[in-house]
Amino acid sequence: MYADVSFVNSLIMIVSGLWILTWSANRFVDGAATLSQKFGVSPFIIGMVVIGFGTSAPEMAVSALSAASGHSDLSLGNAYGSNIYNIAVILGAVALIRPIMTHTFTSLVSAVMLVAVSLISGFLVWHGGGFTRFDAILSLIAFAVLLPVSCHLERKNGANTQQDAVEIVPVRFPLLWTLLGLALLVGSSHLLVWGAVDIARALGISELMVGLTIVAAGTSLPELASAVVSARKGQNDFVMGNIIGSNFFNTLAVVGVSGLVRPFTYEGGYVLSRDLWMMVALSASIALFGCSFSRRKEGVIGRLKGFVWVIIFFVYFALLLIQEHG
């Protein structure tokens, strides 16, 4: 009886945590986006820096708290799983709803950057059999260096930079909503971590599996919501910037901060042999799907490509289940 009550309480914590995460992340993004409009930043940069990083705040909070609690598999699985989910499910679903117009240069540079940071993150986790605070600092330095480089290349050669290309509904008291949203993100992350770990223990499921599925999908809900709304409004740069920024942030900053909070030992398993390479392959597919191989500067990620992404995710998810119970 006690176990049943505990299981129900864990489910309540997960559902409540996910709901508050989604609500607070939206408030946080609305406030931050309103503030950023005053600086005349391009749609892609707003999507990448403000929306992408803002909607990755749940991953940051969840992974940092997981690391502090000694659950490094949940922390790493959340970061890598969110990246896989962002591309295969979110970009795939958006392309199914409405084809995404892309810029060849932006798609190519974004893909190269994401593949590079994925390999950097994987190497830091793999070498020496663990992720030390020194590795975490290197990861954060790479993030601090590569972010402005990516933004500079986009401003110089990328998409249209007209501010009116982005439709953001202004909110009153944007600074208040930004701070309040951030505070609620941290608080709700406690609920999500506690509930997810309890469920994993009760069902005999590994924490890596929980991080790659339940937590990764849950903390990616803000990206999904903002991407779908942006696609319906034809804000293609917003969609791509959101996903690129979120993955960039997850791979280096989220994993880096988690390692800084508490170093962890890597003892093998699927996270580098399976999940890392899936993340790399999906990152590379952004160039394959988003680049125009003609003389045009614009490409199109149509419904067929979106369908391929979604199918890849379901195959990957089936592999997770087979290997988890194999």
Summary of the structure (lengths in Angstrom):
residues: 326
radius of gyration: 18.8
end to end distance: 29.8
largest distance: 67.1
contacts: 1257
relative contact order: 0.24
helix: 82%
strand: 4%
